[in-house]
Amino acid sequence: MSDGFHIDPDIRKAETLPARFYRDATVFELMKEKVFLSSWQWMGDYDQIEFPGYVFPKTILEQYLSEPLLLVHTEDGKLRCMTNVCTHRGNLVVNEPGKAKNLVCMYHGRKFGLDGKFQSMPEFQEAEGFPRDCDSLHNFDLRRWGNWLFAKMGGDIPFDNVEEVLNERVGFLPLNDFYHDPGRDRSYLVNAHWALYCDNYLEGFHIPFVHKDLNTSLDYGEYNTEIFEYCNLQVGFGNDGTECFDFPDGHVDHGKNIAAYYFWIYPNLMLNFYPWGLSVNLVQPITIDRTRVSFLTYLFDESKIGASAGALLDKVEREDEFVVEGVHKGVKSRFYQAGRFSPRREKGVHHFHRLIADALNR
């Protein structure tokens, strides 16, 4: 961009992303390619395609990217993610999940293997230079961690360093035993720019002011943020009476009263681990003024929820919505340009703004 964004790497000197970032519709559209298509996105549970021969269509960031993808478990045991768009006339190849021996487009009968490779096409005997490599379905990067899948449609952001951070802190948990409890899932429409929701999530600075009940569960004085390449971690220390993790010997946090690990994975995914399980937050842009936030709940010890820092997720979310929507209105003011960061409390927001600025400036 000729009129790019700059975030000083020294948080003591840095200003936040300017107000125009949150107001500019062109920037909002540009982020589709620059930020979301080149980053890792949540693809849901491995259970969707647990058995060889299963296929599962997914649409990523519906109403924003609206990109049709297909998860496939091939007969030889490989997990794949590919485009779900036929290379003939653009029809969706798979409409419903289920078992399949191959992939056949119902529009004109073009056939692909479960690896996405073109196999056959009726009435194309006279076509010259056919088939081409691009007549196969494009495959994307797909990774499994625990019982969950993540895909990336472009770019060179690694997953290994994210996985390493997750394994160090929560790898001791029985991740493959976590089970989805859809009855606890929630979805919220927030009248604000998606990045403002992430800004709010990425700092514990507001907790004593906005979340009075949550603040009684956490030791705000000990609350801290750790920065990694494409993710960061907020560590929530528990007060007396709050359920905390029982760490094994040798764990980096052994002996500490930690009630929650709040992982943010660039750009729009939060994995919040508590002694009872996991709350996944998916931040999904819709328009420049509207965002859908979905909470997915995974349990492994439901008995610990009541005394946990994550016991009041709905109340905390409503409180966050109120302030985020207030900030969204505020950044439209003619008299607001940019803010400064608290070097102690807003390291996560600074990290986020630097990654966004770097992506948009490429």
C-alpha positions in Angstrom: 0.0 0.0 0.0 1.3 3.4 -0.9 -0.3 4.8 2.3 0.8 2.0 4.5 0.7 1.4 8.3 3.6 1.5 10.7 3.8 0.2 14.2 7.0 1.0 16.0 8.6 -2.3 17.2 9.4 -0.6 20.5 6.1 -0.6 22.4 7.3 2.3 24.6 7.3 4.5 21.5 4.6 2.9 19.4 1.2 4.2 18.5 -1.8 1.9 17.8 -3.2 1.3 14.3 -4.8 4.6 13.2 -8.5 5.1 13.2 -8.6 4.9 9.4 -7.7 1.2 9.6 -11.0 0.5 11.3 -13.0 2.9 9.0 -11.5 2.2 5.5 -13.7 -0.2 3.5 -10.8 -0.7 1.0 -8.5 -1.9 3.8 -11.3 -4.2 5.1 -11.5 -5.8 1.6 -7.7 -6.0 1.2 -7.4 -8.0 4.4 -9.2 -10.9 2.7 -6.1 -11.6 0.6 -3.4 -10.1 2.8 -4.5 -11.5 6.2 -7.1 -14.2 6.1 -6.2 -16.2 3.0 -2.5 -16.4 4.1 -3.2 -17.5 7.7 -4.2 -20.6 9.5 -8.0 -21.0 10.0 -9.9 -23.3 12.3 -11.5 -26.2 10.4 -13.2 -28.0 13.3 -13.0 -31.5 14.6 -11.1 -34.4 13.3 -14.2 -36.5 14.0 -15.8 -35.0 10.9 -13.5 -37.1 8.7 -12.3 -39.7 11.3 -12.8 -42.6 8.9 -11.0 -43.2 5.6 -13.2 -42.4 2.6 -15.1 -39.6 4.4 -15.5 -36.1 2.9 -16.8 -33.0 4.6 -17.6 -29.7 2.9 -16.8 -26.5 4.8 -17.2 -22.8 4.0 -14.5 -20.6 5.6 -15.6 -17.2 7.0 -19.0 -17.2 5.4 -20.2 -13.7 4.4 -16.6 -12.5 4.2 -14.3 -14.9 2.5 -17.1 -17.4 1.8 -14.5 -19.8 0.4 -15.8 -23.4 -0.3 -13.3 -26.0 1.0 -13.4 -29.7 1.3 -11.9 -31.9 4.0 -11.1 -35.4 2.9 -9.7 -38.5 4.6 -8.3 -40.7 1.8 -8.4 -44.4 1.8 -4.7 -44.6 2.5 -5.2 -42.6 5.7 -4.1 -39.1 4.6 -6.0 -36.0 5.6 -6.5 -33.4 2.9 -8.0 -30.0 2.4 -8.8 -28.8 -1.1 -11.0 -26.4 -3.0 -14.6 -27.6 -3.3 -15.1 -25.9 -6.6 -15.2 -27.9 -9.9 -12.5 -26.9 -12.4 -15.0 -27.1 -15.3 -17.7 -24.5 -14.6 -17.3 -23.7 -10.9 -20.1 -25.8 -9.4 -19.6 -27.1 -5.8 -18.3 -30.6 -6.0 -19.6 -32.0 -2.7 -22.8 -30.6 -1.0 -23.2 -33.0 1.9 -20.7 -34.9 4.2 -20.4 -38.6 3.9 -18.4 -41.5 2.5 -17.2 -41.4 -1.1 -15.0 -43.5 -3.4 -14.3 -40.5 -5.6 -15.5 -36.9 -6.1 -18.0 -36.4 -9.0 -19.5 -33.0 -9.9 -23.3 -33.5 -10.3 -23.5 -30.7 -13.0 -21.6 -32.3 -15.9 -20.0 -35.4 -14.3 -16.4 -34.3 -14.0 -14.7 -36.9 -11.7 -11.8 -36.4 -9.3 -9.9 -38.8 -6.9 -10.1 -38.3 -3.2 -6.6 -36.7 -3.6 -8.2 -34.1 -5.8 -6.6 -35.3 -9.1 -8.6 -35.1 -12.2 -9.8 -38.5 -13.4 -12.3 -38.2 -16.2 -14.8 -35.9 -18.0 -17.6 -36.8 -20.4 -17.7 -35.2 -23.9 -14.2 -33.8 -23.8 -12.6 -36.2 -26.3 -12.0 -33.4 -28.8 -10.6 -30.9 -26.4 -6.9 -30.1 -27.1 -4.3 -29.9 -24.3 -6.6 -31.5 -21.8 -6.4 -32.3 -19.0 -4.0 -29.7 -17.6 -2.6 -29.6 -14.0 -5.1 -26.9 -13.2 -8.0 -29.3 -14.0 -7.3 -31.0 -10.7 -8.6 -29.6 -7.4 -6.1 -27.4 -5.6 -4.8 -28.8 -2.3 -4.1 -26.6 0.7 -2.0 -27.0 3.8 -3.8 -29.0 6.5 -2.6 -29.7 10.1 -4.1 -31.7 12.9 -3.4 -30.8 16.5 -5.2 -32.8 19.2 -8.6 -33.5 17.9 -8.8 -30.3 15.8 -7.9 -29.4 12.2 -6.4 -26.2 10.9 -6.0 -25.1 7.2 -4.1 -22.4 5.3 -4.9 -21.4 1.8 -1.8 -19.5 1.0 1.3 -17.7 2.4 4.2 -19.0 4.3 3.1 -18.7 8.0 4.4 -21.8 9.8 2.2 -23.9 12.1 5.1 -25.6 13.9 5.9 -22.7 16.2 2.3 -22.4 17.2 2.1 -26.1 17.9 5.2 -25.9 20.0 3.8 -23.2 22.2 0.5 -25.1 22.7 2.3 -28.4 23.5 4.6 -26.8 26.0 1.7 -25.4 28.1 -1.3 -27.7 27.5 0.2 -30.8 25.9 -0.1 -32.6 29.2 -3.9 -32.4 29.0 -5.8 -35.4 27.5 -6.5 -33.4 24.4 -7.8 -36.4 22.3 -10.4 -37.0 25.1 -11.9 -33.5 24.9 -15.5 -33.8 23.6 -17.6 -31.1 22.0 -20.7 -30.1 24.0 -22.8 -28.2 21.5 -25.4 -27.4 24.1 -22.9 -24.9 25.6 -22.0 -23.3 22.3 -23.0 -19.7 21.8 -22.8 -17.3 18.8 -22.9 -13.5 19.1 -23.3 -10.7 16.6 -21.1 -7.7 17.6 -21.7 -4.4 16.0 -18.0 -3.6 15.6 -15.0 -4.1 13.4 -13.5 -7.6 13.9 -10.1 -6.3 14.8 -11.5 -4.3 17.7 -12.8 -7.5 19.2 -9.3 -9.0 19.0 -7.8 -5.8 20.4 -10.0 -6.2 23.5 -9.2 -9.9 23.9 -5.5 -9.4 23.7 -5.1 -7.4 26.9 -6.1 -8.1 30.5 -5.8 -4.3 31.2 -9.6 -3.9 31.1 -10.4 -6.8 33.4 -10.7 -4.9 36.8 -12.7 -2.2 35.1 -15.1 -4.3 32.9 -15.2 -7.8 34.4 -15.8 -7.4 38.1 -16.8 -11.1 38.6 -13.9 -12.4 36.5 -11.5 -10.2 38.4 -12.4 -12.0 41.7 -11.2 -15.3 40.1 -8.0 -14.0 38.7 -4.9 -12.5 40.3 -4.7 -9.4 38.2 -1.3 -8.4 39.7 0.2 -11.7 38.3 -1.6 -11.6 34.9 1.0 -11.5 32.1 1.3 -11.9 28.3 4.0 -13.8 26.5 4.7 -13.1 22.8 5.6 -15.6 20.1 5.9 -15.3 16.3 2.3 -15.8 15.2 0.6 -16.3 18.5 0.6 -15.0 22.0 -0.4 -16.2 25.4 -2.1 -14.5 28.3 -1.6 -16.4 31.5 -4.3 -16.1 34.1 -3.3 -16.8 37.7 -6.0 -17.9 40.0 -7.0 -16.4 43.4 -7.9 -18.6 46.4 -10.9 -20.8 45.7 -10.4 -20.7 41.9 -9.9 -24.1 40.2 -6.3 -24.2 38.8 -4.4 -26.7 36.7 -2.7 -29.6 38.2 0.6 -29.6 36.4 2.9 -32.7 36.1 6.5 -32.6 37.3 8.7 -30.9 34.8 6.0 -28.6 33.4 7.2 -25.0 32.8 4.6 -23.7 35.2 4.7 -26.5 37.8 4.0 -25.0 41.3 2.1 -22.0 40.0 -1.6 -21.3 40.5 -2.7 -20.9 36.9 -6.5 -20.8 36.3 -6.5 -20.2 32.5 -4.3 -20.1 29.4 -5.6 -17.7 26.8 -4.0 -18.4 23.4 -4.5 -16.1 20.5 -3.5 -17.5 17.1 -3.1 -14.9 14.3 -5.3 -13.4 13.1 -8.7 -14.4 14.5 -8.6 -17.5 16.7 -8.6 -17.8 20.5 -8.1 -21.1 22.3 -9.0 -20.6 26.0 -7.9 -23.6 28.2 -9.3 -24.1 31.7 -9.0 -27.0 34.1 -12.3 -28.2 32.8 -11.5 -28.1 29.0 -11.5 -25.6 26.1 -13.5 -22.7 24.9 -12.8 -21.9 21.2 -13.5 -18.3 20.1 -13.9 -17.8 16.3 -13.9 -14.2 15.3 -15.5 -13.9 11.9 -15.8 -10.6 10.0 -19.1 -10.0 8.2 -18.9 -6.3 7.3 -16.7 -3.5 8.5 -19.3 -2.7 11.1 -20.3 -6.3 12.1 -18.6 -9.4 13.4 -19.8 -12.8 14.4 -18.1 -14.4 17.4 -18.7 -18.1 18.0 -17.9 -19.9 21.2 -17.4 -23.7 20.9 -17.1 -25.7 24.1 -15.0 -28.8 24.6 -15.0 -30.7 28.0 -13.0 -33.3 29.7 -13.8 -32.6 33.4 -17.2 -30.9 33.6 -17.1 -31.1 37.5 -14.5 -28.2 37.5 -16.6 -25.6 35.7 -18.3 -24.1 38.7 -15.1 -22.9 40.4 -13.3 -22.0 37.2 -12.3 -18.7 35.7 -14.4 -19.7 32.7 -17.6 -20.2 34.6 -19.2 -16.9 33.4 -18.3 -16.9 29.7 -21.7 -15.5 28.6 -21.6 -12.6 31.1 -18.0 -11.8 30.2 -18.9 -11.9 26.5 -21.7 -9.4 27.0 -19.5 -7.1 28.9 -16.8 -7.3 26.2 -19.4 -6.6 23.5 -20.6 -3.4 25.3 -17.1 -1.9 25.4 -16.0 -3.1 21.9 -19.2 -1.6 20.4 -18.4 1.6 22.2 -14.9 1.7 20.8 -16.2 1.1 17.3 -18.3 4.2 17.6 -15.4 6.1 19.1 -12.9 5.4 16.4 -15.2 7.0 13.9 -14.8 10.3 15.6 -13.1 13.1 13.7 -11.1 13.9 16.8 -9.6 10.4 17.4 -6.5 9.4 15.4 -4.5 6.8 17.3 -3.6 5.8 20.9 -0.6 4.6 22.8 0.1 1.2 24.3 0.7 0.4 28.0 4.1 -1.3 27.8 3.1 -3.6 30.7 -0.5 -4.4 29.9 -0.9 -4.2 26.1 1.9 -6.2 24.7 -0.6 -8.6 23.0 -2.4 -5.7 21.2 1.0 -4.3 20.1 2.0 -7.7 18.7 -1.4 -8.0 16.8 -1.1 -4.5 15.3 2.5 -5.1 14.1 1.4 -8.4 12.4 -1.5 -6.7 10.7 0.5 -3.7 9.6 3.3 -6.0 8.2 0.7 -8.1 6.3 -1.0 -5.0 4.8 2.3 -3.4 3.8 3.5 -6.4 1.8 
